[in-house]
Every structure is written in structure tokens, then in C-alpha cells.
Amino acid sequence: MLRARCASTPASVLALWLVLAVTALPARSQTAAPPANPSTFSGEERVTAVDVLVEVEKKRTQDLKAGTKEELAATDFAIRVDGAEREITGLRTFADANAEPWTLVVYFDQVLTSSRALRWAASALTEEAANLTRLGKVEVIVADPLPHVLLPPTRDAELLGATLGQLAVSAEGLDRLVEARADFLRLTTERKRLVAAAPAETPPAETTGPDDDSTALEEEVAATTDLGELRRKAIAAEQIAVEHQQDQLLLRLAASDAGPRRALLLVSGGWDVDPAAFYAPGDRDPMPDEIEEPALGPSSGELARALAAYNWVVVDLLRPEVPPEKYFPRGKRVGKWRMTGFLWTYEDQRDPEKAEALLQLGDARKAEGSYEEAAEAYRQAIHHFYKDPRTAKRQAAAFAGLADSLAALGQEEDSRFARQQAAELDPTQGEGKPAAGAVLFDPAAPLEALADSTAGAIVQSPAALSDALAGLDHRVGLSFQLVGPPLGRLLPLEVSTKKSGLELRAPGWVRSSTPEGVSAARARRMVEGDELPPDPRADLETSARYLPGTSAASGSVEVDLSNLVEVPEGTPPQSLLVRVTLALGGPDLAPEVQSDLLELRRSPTPNQRRWSLPVTLPPGTDRITVVIEDLGTGSWSGQTLELGDPVGEVGGDRSE
């Protein structure tokens, strides 16, 4: 069962975590540009076998399912990696019953998803339990925010259905991005009211407090925080929250030992790749320069490319927005007539007088505290109004009453939707209710990128989910070899066909050893204290130390590489590639990441035992994580260095 929000913690406090937890937070820096690869590599070139899944569609798809009418051959396809053609060494159609089963992971991102969306997806997946277990073993994971296994891999359709069915009725989503935006609107509106009410010579901090239902924390923020600074903190907090979920998802899947047929069914509400667009102010209230650029586009693209390179097919389950028409019959209304298709029907069910009576009944039930009865009366009133433009204000009143009743019942998401409908019909209904405007502008965009890069799908209906699962049977496995040093880069992949009548969808990337995005995710998560999937090899050790510089903000990190370069006597000299990644962190600091790619000479008498890098510590830094990775074997280890008290302002002294 998904973990529910603590009953003793108000929803606003949970949302305020995103907006306020980054007080004094500097602008989030992007991961440093990767170091240039060694111009020459003196070690032996590595030959790596690669399998990719390609969806093959034909007009007669049964030919591919049965594999009897027309056989496919490796010569029907061509592969180019990083612009160079590669020989295809094998092809599998998975047509027979003995084919290797799929590994399927159902991943519920509770942090970025609403309760309605979680329950919708769980319900749709419940109906497909038998089909899912037919494809292979299914594992159910919930991230809230850290991922944990709700159901270990199973082919028991009944057990899977029971687990998903329970989620369909009880799942609680945090929907933190929308909640944070709602709090931002409420706090900034309150602050503007305080500033407007204060005498010109009186600082905002000395004005009277906000309304009685606001907390002391809200009063402090509203009275003392500059609007531009509050925007910057809110945008940075969104970025931190989203990248945390991205990192955990990537690291979980990158550590999987699943076979070549692997699919991720991702349940997420999505996010805006440019969160700054929501916080864009008016002409007389300028936005700080450092947050004008999109913040989440690069990391979202990196996640999509990395999952494609790890051979995951991503099927995104994104609940469609419920349109206002859910309350009204379809068709175009003309007077008392409604055209549905080619038929004209008399609106004999519409009763404006009954609508007005139901609206008054809802108001009465709400006043006496009977919120469930009030909500039902408002819903019936909305139905009988039939969105007649002549009664727009009364319809808005019904939506507003419904919003109040749902909020009293704890149904915040439905309440917000009803409030938005009220404001659209009558703008005055939005006055004093700024949280009604808390929305994501284009949350589907990063999910569509995931589906495109991995040759997956984005589904917004049970029928589309069924089609996406059926499409997994239409994939063939192509094998080829990568030859070269393990540089840890993502390489663009192109798959084409020489056979007419075929349409292909293939992942867009393959990898050469550990991608830089995985290294950065490991360092970020470690510096923030998150639990990571362990390296099963555990054959590397990290021994590092921080050497202070001439000021509190300067120093260097030194890493002992002896265990990598020392080999027994008599071993032929060889070279290896090692990536060292640093993450600088602190309680009020978004992690900053930088990395370096080293070519080390292994020999009985190594000349490279230590590596060091100068670092400049941002204000608030109190720890550094060091991650080292042997790109040849894929093994890694990490260590966190505690610096003591956080670094103060640049050039200042470390606090005692």
C-alpha cells in the first residue's frame, strides 16, 4: 500500500517543504560539462555484445506473431552507432513459447503524481494483470520519495491483481509540484496584501500579520521575503524534487540484472521542463536573471537517453485531464436542443428551476457541515444547468460550493479542479483563492521524451495500455558488437530496414560502459544521504580526503588510487579508464557535480597513485561525495567527506 500523508501534518506544510526548504539556496548549477575523452588510449580495445529491441509493425501483424508466413532475417536490418555501420550478428523474433520472458517493473512515483492519477493507473493495470504476468515477471515499486518494493517479481496474476487493486482504491499521491505552486500563490498574494497595507515608511516585517488561518511561518515568509527571491527558491525546489525522483528511478533501473527484454511501466504525473514559466511575473515585477533559462530540460533528456541505453522500453501511464464536459452531455447546445452526432434531441432533462433549488440545497447542507450531501447537491445542480451561458454566474457558484465541500472532505485535488472551473465561468470566484491557479503547464512533455527515446509509448486510456502491452510482442532482438575503449559515453543509435512494408521503432541510444548521468546521479544521491543500490562486485575502495585552501571557500580533494593501479609482480602493464565524480552538498544547497576522466597506467611500480582537483565550495557546503568508477568493469564505490560547519559567504571564515 502506498504510504499515506501523515494525518497530523497539514497539506500546506508538506507543500511548503518544496518552497521553503531551500532558504538561502543559490541557483542550481547544472552538472559540469564532461571532461574531454583521452585523445589516445593505450589500453586494449574492448569488444562488447549489445542487444537492442526493435518494434516491427506490418499491415498483417499476425505474420510477426506466428512467425510462419514470412520469416525475418538479420540482413533485413541495418544498424549505425555514432554514425558508423555495425554488423548485425544475430536476430531473435521471440515467436515461440520458449522465448525469454520479459522483465516488467511497475513504478509508482508518489511524489510527482496525484491520488486520482495513481488510482486511475492502478485500476488500468489491475485489468491487465493476467496479460502482464503472461509476458513475464512483474515487480511493483513505489517511490515516496525513496523507491521500495511493494511486490517482488512474480508471475502470479492473482497476487499482482490484488496488489494493484488495493492501490486502485487507497493510493495517496503527494502531487508536490502542484501543492508547492498552490502555496507559492497563496504566500505571494498574502505578502502583496501586507505590503500594500503597510505605511510607506514601515518595513513589511513590522506590518500586521496575515489572516488568522495563516501560520507563523507563512507570516514570516510573506513579510520578509523578496518576491523575486521567493520565486528563485520555489523554482530551485521544484528542480531538486524532480531530479531526486529522476536519479532514484535511473539508478534503480541501471542496477537491474534483467535480461534483454525489459519494460518499465511508469506511473507519474510528469513535470514542467521549464518551471520558471509558471512563476513569470508581471512587467513591473522583474524575474531574477539567473532563473530565466529552463532548468529541467537537460536532466530530463539525460534520463530518457540513459534508460534507452540500458535497453528499457518505457510505457508512461499519464491520466488525462478531466475536462469540464464530465459534468455535461456531449454535443452542441442550441437553445433547448442539443446536437449529438447527426441527431437533434430535446433537452428534456435540463431543469433550470431544479438547478437553482439544488444550488440552494447545497449551500444549506454546506452551512450545516454536511459536506458529502452538499457536494452531491452541487454536482446535480451543475448537471441541470447544462452550462447554459445565461446562468454562468450561478454555475460558478455551484462549482465554488463544490470546491469548498470537497476541500472540507480532504479531497484537495478535486477541490482545486472545481475551483478552476468556477473561476473560468466567473473570474470573481477566483478572488481570494489564488491556489486555484496552481497547475502544471505541460507535464506530458518529459514523459513523451522518455517514450520516444526508448521506443515506448505514452498511454492515457485502458485501451491504449492494452495496445502498448500487445506491442511488446511485436519486437525483435538485434545483436551487434561495440569495439573500442569504455569511454562511458552515450552513443546515438539508428536502426533501419532494407525490406519494404516494415515500420520500425528503436531506442535512440546505446552506452559505452557507465554513462555520465549515472555517475552524477550516484554522487548527488550520496551527498544527500540517500540509500543506493549496492555494487554487487564491491571490488573497489574509495579513499579520499579534503585539503582546505587559503580561504574557507577554497580547497582540493585528493583521492588515493593505489588499489586501482597496483597489480602483482609479473603482470603485463596495461591501462584503464576511471571516472572520478564529486558532488558538493549541504543542508540548504542543491548538489553541484563535476567529474574527470582519467587514464591510469597499471604496473608493479605505478606512477599515478593519487589524483587531486581544486574545488570552490558554494556557501552552505558542509560535505563532499567522491565516487570512483572503473569504466572497464563497471564497478564503483563512493565516500562522503564531512567538512564540519557549512561554509559561509565566499571569502569569509568557517563558523566556529
Salt bridges, closest charged atoms under 4 A:
GLU55 OE2 - ARG475 NH2 3.57
GLU55 OE1 - ARG505 NH1 3.20
GLU57 OE2 - HIS474 ND1 3.38
ASP63 OD2 - LYS58 NZ 3.90
ASP63 OD2 - ARG60 NE 3.48
GLU70 OE1 - LYS58 NZ 2.69
GLU70 OE2 - LYS499 NZ 2.87
ASP76 OD2 - LYS499 NZ 3.87
ASP82 OD2 - ARG489 NH2 3.82
GLU100 OE1 - ARG92 NH1 3.96
ASP144 OD2 - ARG3 NE 3.44
ASP144 OD1 - HIS148 ND1 3.39
GLU172 OE2 - ARG119 NH2 2.88
GLU179 OE2 - ARG416 NH2 3.30
ASP183 OD1 - ARG186 NH2 2.22
GLU190 OE2 - ARG193 NH2 2.62
GLU218 OE2 - ARG186 NH1 2.40
GLU229 OE2 - ARG232 NH2 2.68
GLU238 OE2 - ARG181 NE 2.71
GLU243 OE1 - ARG28 NH2 2.50
ASP247 OD1 - ARG524 NH2 2.80
ASP247 OD2 - ARG525 NE 3.02
ASP272 OD2 - ARG181 NH1 2.95
ASP285 OD2 - ARG231 NH2 2.96
GLU290 OE2 - ARG232 NE 3.97
GLU347 OE2 - ARG338 NE 2.94
GLU347 OE1 - ARG350 NE 2.99
GLU356 OE2 - ARG394 NH2 2.62
GLU368 OE2 - ARG365 NH1 3.55
GLU373 OE1 - ARG365 NE 3.01
ASP388 OD1 - ARG333 NH2 3.85
ASP388 OD2 - ARG350 NH1 3.54
ASP388 OD2 - ARG390 NH2 2.72
ASP404 OD2 - LYS366 NZ 3.21
ASP404 OD1 - ARG419 NH2 2.37
GLU413 OE2 - ARG116 NE 3.21
ASP414 OD1 - ARG116 NH1 3.15
ASP426 OD1 - LYS393 NZ 3.31
ASP473 OD2 - ARG134 NH2 3.28
GLU528 OE1 - ARG525 NH1 2.85
ASP530 OD2 - HIS244 NE2 2.65
ASP530 OD2 - ARG525 NH1 3.18
ASP535 OD1 - ARG537 NH2 3.31
GLU558 OE1 - ARG545 NE 2.93
GLU558 OE1 - ARG610 NH1 3.43
ASP560 OD2 - ARG610 NH1 3.98
GLU566 OE2 - ARG609 NH1 2.29
ASP622 OD1 - ARG623 NH1 2.78
GLU629 OE2 - ARG522 NH1 2.63
GLU629 OE1 - ARG579 NH1 3.83
